[in-house]
């Protein structure tokens, strides 16, 4: 009965090898949130434990930190420097990463709002105007030249034009 449900030793070893390979090969995907990502390594670690492997939390924590996207590099560095990984729980790591992710998302939203407000208030960058804030054909550059050198085509006087 035991062999029927658990399989032979060779089958277990093969399953563990496949699980180890899967565990070592996975990484966080670009654009994936911490919540979406965190379940995958824990599921793999639990499958390895179910199949009889003794897997410590510190190994799982180190793998999670190694497999984060480059966006989290400074967060990972600060966690490794400030906390003792041997005594850090997986829940503490998760909450710390979630907190940093929320902080980064908040800053990204502030930067986007600042960009939009700067675009709306910058001189010469209004809708319908080209580079330098001037309109299209026929208008010329009003106010940007010396009028004293202009000869009026109607009155034929210098410094006056109509």
Kinemage of the C-alpha trace (Angstrom):
@kinemage 1
@onewidth
@group {chain A} dominant
@subgroup {mainchain}
@vectorlist {calphas} color= white
{ca unk a 1} P 0.000 0.000 0.000
{ca unk a 2} L 2.833 2.387 0.891
{ca unk a 3} L 4.632 1.749 -2.410
{ca unk a 4} L 1.399 2.270 -4.337
{ca unk a 5} L 0.837 5.795 -3.005
{ca unk a 6} L 4.395 6.995 -2.497
{ca unk a 7} L 6.233 5.259 -5.310
{ca unk a 8} L 9.570 3.552 -5.236
{ca unk a 9} L 12.806 5.167 -4.103
{ca unk a 10} L 13.980 5.655 -7.704
{ca unk a 11} L 10.769 7.451 -8.656
{ca unk a 12} L 11.055 9.704 -5.603
{ca unk a 13} L 14.639 10.576 -6.468
{ca unk a 14} L 13.639 11.438 -10.018
{ca unk a 15} L 10.800 13.635 -8.751
{ca unk a 16} L 13.132 15.395 -6.312
{ca unk a 17} L 15.692 16.004 -9.063
{ca unk a 18} L 13.009 17.538 -11.276
{ca unk a 19} L 11.762 19.694 -8.387
{ca unk a 20} L 15.310 20.831 -7.555
{ca unk a 21} L 15.921 21.817 -11.162
{ca unk a 22} L 12.629 23.693 -11.356
{ca unk a 23} L 13.397 25.453 -8.066
{ca unk a 24} L 16.863 26.554 -9.199
{ca unk a 25} L 15.745 27.673 -12.672
{ca unk a 26} L 12.785 29.912 -11.847
{ca unk a 27} L 13.003 33.708 -11.565
{ca unk a 28} L 10.623 36.552 -10.967
{ca unk a 29} L 9.075 37.780 -14.196
{ca unk a 30} L 9.354 41.423 -15.247
{ca unk a 31} L 6.182 43.254 -14.252
{ca unk a 32} L 5.158 40.540 -11.790
{ca unk a 33} L 4.124 41.738 -8.341
{ca unk a 34} L 5.604 40.361 -5.132
{ca unk a 35} L 2.249 38.774 -4.249
{ca unk a 36} L 2.021 36.995 -7.608
{ca unk a 37} L 5.627 35.824 -7.417
{ca unk a 38} L 5.868 34.713 -3.814
{ca unk a 39} L 3.574 31.705 -4.128
{ca unk a 40} L 5.677 29.925 -6.762
{ca unk a 41} L 8.889 29.327 -4.779
{ca unk a 42} L 6.930 28.372 -1.676
{ca unk a 43} L 4.886 25.826 -3.632
{ca unk a 44} L 8.058 24.302 -5.076
{ca unk a 45} L 9.712 24.177 -1.661
{ca unk a 46} L 6.652 22.482 -0.155
{ca unk a 47} L 6.635 19.855 -2.938
{ca unk a 48} L 10.274 19.108 -2.170
{ca unk a 49} L 9.485 18.769 1.542
{ca unk a 50} L 6.531 16.473 0.822
{ca unk a 51} L 8.849 14.199 -1.156
{ca unk a 52} L 11.121 13.828 1.853
{ca unk a 53} L 13.782 16.483 1.328
{ca unk a 54} L 14.882 18.492 4.332
{ca unk a 55} L 14.777 22.057 3.059
{ca unk a 56} L 15.484 24.896 5.459
{ca unk a 57} L 13.759 28.272 5.255
{ca unk a 58} L 17.075 30.089 4.776
{ca unk a 59} L 17.601 28.214 1.464
{ca unk a 60} L 14.162 29.315 0.245
{ca unk a 61} L 14.779 32.900 1.407
{ca unk a 62} L 18.146 33.062 -0.371
{ca unk a 63} L 16.589 31.698 -3.557
{ca unk a 64} L 13.786 34.259 -3.421
{ca unk a 65} L 16.277 37.084 -2.961
{ca unk a 66} L 18.482 35.806 -5.811
{ca unk a 67} L 15.585 35.465 -8.228
{ca unk a 68} L 14.071 38.935 -7.862
{ca unk a 69} L 14.067 41.288 -10.858
{ca unk a 70} L 16.785 43.979 -11.116
{ca unk a 71} L 14.183 46.538 -10.015
{ca unk a 72} L 14.531 45.065 -6.498
{ca unk a 73} L 18.352 44.944 -6.404
{ca unk a 74} L 18.754 47.730 -3.861
{ca unk a 75} L 15.953 46.257 -1.715
{ca unk a 76} L 17.581 42.828 -1.739
{ca unk a 77} L 20.928 44.381 -0.835
{ca unk a 78} L 19.433 46.312 2.068
{ca unk a 79} L 17.641 43.201 3.391
{ca unk a 80} L 20.823 41.134 3.183
{ca unk a 81} L 22.837 43.841 4.952
{ca unk a 82} L 20.353 44.775 7.658
{ca unk a 83} L 18.820 41.413 8.593
{ca unk a 84} L 20.198 38.076 9.690
{ca unk a 85} L 18.946 35.673 7.012
{ca unk a 86} L 19.337 32.669 9.332
{ca unk a 87} L 16.770 34.149 11.726
{ca unk a 88} L 14.521 35.808 9.133
{ca unk a 89} L 11.169 34.123 8.546
{ca unk a 90} L 9.574 33.815 5.133
{ca unk a 91} L 6.619 35.913 6.319
{ca unk a 92} L 8.940 38.716 7.444
{ca unk a 93} L 10.691 38.650 4.077
{ca unk a 94} L 7.370 38.753 2.243
{ca unk a 95} L 6.061 41.684 4.261
{ca unk a 96} L 9.332 43.576 3.824
{ca unk a 97} L 9.276 43.054 0.037
{ca unk a 98} L 5.603 44.053 -0.151
{ca unk a 99} L 6.312 47.231 1.784
{ca unk a 100} L 9.169 48.173 -0.557
{ca unk a 101} L 7.032 47.381 -3.604
{ca unk a 102} L 4.236 49.651 -2.365
{ca unk a 103} L 6.772 52.402 -1.699
{ca unk a 104} L 8.241 52.043 -5.212
{ca unk a 105} L 4.788 52.042 -6.816
{ca unk a 106} L 3.851 55.170 -4.871
{ca unk a 107} L 6.977 56.948 -6.067
{ca unk a 108} L 6.367 55.839 -9.649
{ca unk a 109} L 2.858 57.308 -9.517
{ca unk a 110} L 4.182 60.584 -8.040
{ca unk a 111} L 6.832 60.825 -10.753
{ca unk a 112} L 4.214 60.216 -13.453
{ca unk a 113} L 1.945 62.911 -11.985
{ca unk a 114} L 4.880 65.317 -11.787
{ca unk a 115} L 5.784 64.612 -15.424
{ca unk a 116} L 2.228 65.279 -16.565
{ca unk a 117} L 1.975 68.518 -14.578
{ca unk a 118} L 5.333 69.735 -15.933
{ca unk a 119} L 4.252 69.003 -19.505
{ca unk a 120} L 1.019 70.928 -19.003
{ca unk a 121} L 2.711 73.997 -17.500
{ca unk a 122} L 5.880 74.284 -19.547
{ca unk a 123} L 5.963 77.354 -21.819
{ca unk a 124} L 6.003 76.729 -25.519
{ca unk a 125} L 4.750 73.181 -25.205
{ca unk a 126} L 1.067 73.687 -25.685
{ca unk a 127} L -1.236 71.754 -27.898
{ca unk a 128} L -1.200 72.813 -31.537
{ca unk a 129} L 2.129 74.574 -31.435
{ca unk a 130} L 5.394 73.444 -32.848
{ca unk a 131} L 8.889 73.705 -31.438
{ca unk a 132} L 9.518 76.977 -29.654
{ca unk a 133} L 5.806 77.555 -29.088
{ca unk a 134} L 5.090 79.071 -32.507
{ca unk a 135} L 2.074 78.231 -34.558
{ca unk a 136} L 2.092 76.956 -38.098
{ca unk a 137} L 2.202 78.897 -41.392
{ca unk a 138} L 1.694 82.618 -41.830
{ca unk a 139} L 2.156 83.881 -38.314
{ca unk a 140} L 5.894 84.391 -38.181
{ca unk a 141} L 7.816 85.057 -35.009
{ca unk a 142} L 5.973 87.928 -33.453
{ca unk a 143} L 7.942 89.898 -30.917
{ca unk a 144} L 11.222 88.173 -31.640
{ca unk a 145} L 12.748 90.757 -34.046
{ca unk a 146} L 13.646 94.446 -34.122
{ca unk a 147} L 10.751 96.439 -35.663
{ca unk a 148} L 12.883 99.523 -36.323
{ca unk a 149} L 14.485 97.768 -39.289
{ca unk a 150} L 11.154 96.914 -40.934
{ca unk a 151} L 9.772 98.904 -43.822
{ca unk a 152} L 5.968 99.011 -43.855
{ca unk a 153} L 4.589 97.712 -47.142
{ca unk a 154} L 1.475 99.935 -46.834
{ca unk a 155} L 2.805 103.307 -45.552
{ca unk a 156} L 6.404 102.707 -46.643
{ca unk a 157} L 7.770 103.963 -43.298
{ca unk a 158} L 10.589 102.456 -41.281
{ca unk a 159} L 9.756 101.043 -37.841
{ca unk a 160} L 6.102 100.696 -38.702
{ca unk a 161} L 4.248 97.835 -40.255
{ca unk a 162} L 0.650 96.925 -40.824
